[in-house]
Amino acid sequence: MTDIAPPSATAEDYLAQTRRKRLYGAILLAIFVAMMASGFRLADARNAGGFFEGLHRFFDFPAEIFSEAIAKWQNIPGLLWRYLPSLIETLNIAAVSTLIGGIAAIVLALLSTRGLSLWPRAIPVFRRAMDVMRALPEIVVALVLIFLLGVGPVPAMAAIALHTMGALGKLFSEVAENADLKPVEGLGSTGASWFQQMWVGVLPQVAPNWSSYALLRFEINIRASAILGFVGAGGIGYDLKTALQWGQGRYDAVVAIFALLFATIILVDHFSDRARARLVRGATAKEGRI
């Protein structure tokens, strides 16, 4: 007969494990707080002015911008129309980079997923490549490409697409790891190629979640393409940088650009949230029927 631990011993083990978890949590919290405090003190010491000394002036610059925009409110509609082409350019950069990065991410995800990869021994290589792509900030890649290719939307598109490959490739791979391998094995037994196994056996299972992640990434890329405009990568961000550099007298343009960006991001977030919810609900309902 096997020995069964008495209830008291089991309760003591559980309490000991709970105490250890609490101790580790407290240690991690203390380390986090210490790092935050030391980082804030270092940043405040290296700053040109003290944080708390200048905190009361936090709203001075926004107030200056909006006061000038209110005084020139009649210029806002014309400025909205003027900067609309730049907004469309920003949206084009985000859309093309998401499409290119998403297609490349599909290939990387399938090649880096255990049980699905065409070359299982090369899985670590593909995963480390995606790690490198995610680790490289878009603004750094864009600055290098601007130096090589010149100012324009192409460096921004390439930089965002590269980061999208790594980010979506990681997410796509995690979804593909949970896919049912029975359809793949069945197709393989009939002599189907690797591409046919992925197209018929895997993609129908993962398409809803992959589409949801791609839509979320598109939202992120809109913001990224606007930010990259500050380094000369085109789009509405470049116009915003120019308007801010001119200073007083152009703050009505700054408000118009912010209004366009704000409205666009809200609309994209709203429609993509609805699309993602519909995709996820459809996938859940399909799994329930199965």
Secondary structure, 3 states (H helix, E strand, C coil): CCCCCCHHHHHHHHHHHHHHHHHHHHHHHHHHHHHHHHHHHHHHHHCCCCCCCCHHHCCHHHHHHHHHHHHCHHHHHHHHHHHHHHHHHHHHHHHHHHHHHHHHHHHHHHHCCCCCCCCHHHHHHHHHHHHHHHHCCHHHHHHHHHHHHCCCHHHHHHHHHHHHHHHHHHHHHHHHHCCCCHHHHHHHHCCCCHHHHHHHHHHHHHHHHHHHHHHHHHHHHHHHHHHHHHHCCCCHHHHHHHHHHHCCCCHHHHHHHHHHHHHHHHHHHHHHHHHHHHHHHHHHHHHHHC
